[in-house]
Amino acid sequence: MIVDEQDLAVAADAVNDPQIVALAAQADGVIVGAFGDPGIEALRARLDVPVVGIGSASVREAGEGGRRFGIATTTPQLADSIASNVRKLGLGAGFTGARFTTGDPLALGDVPSQLESSLAGAVDACIRLDGAQAVVIGGGPLGEAAQALGERFSLPVIGPVPAACRALLQAMRLDEAA
């Protein structure tokens, strides 16, 4: 789990490791499976296949049609990076902010029921306090909780991995049509 800026930098290097790039070049498309989309621009520059990040895909999906959206996650040390990534995508106007669980993200991730409960509180705050019309669950390892929370709330709760899969399929279709 990436919990701070240093982890993001390490992940960016790992994503662009020559062996990883060589493997990715053999694929029809690539998903960067970290919410901060570390190293994605450099990877795109090195590959001739569509490359999608789970962070950007989920945020774009959340903001579709001008919808106001928030992000609920476990990593408060990445607050600035999260907001910066949303702005880079041109979606800052619809971003209601990020809400974070309390406590150690790694420990929280070890107890799925506690993770889901804590994230539910963050989702609720995005909706009630910030006016979000959709909420992204910010993190690949939070996928099971995202799925469960999608069933608990009446508005869209977006898991980043499924959003990236949908975005990659769309990008591959466009790539084939070109």
Helices and strands as residue ranges (DSSP letters): H 5-15, H 18-24, E 30-32, H 40-46, E 51-53, H 54-62, G 64-66, E 69-73, G 76-78, H 79-88, G 92-94, E 95-100, H 105-109, H 112-128, E 134-137, G 140-142, H 143-152, E 157-158, H 160-177
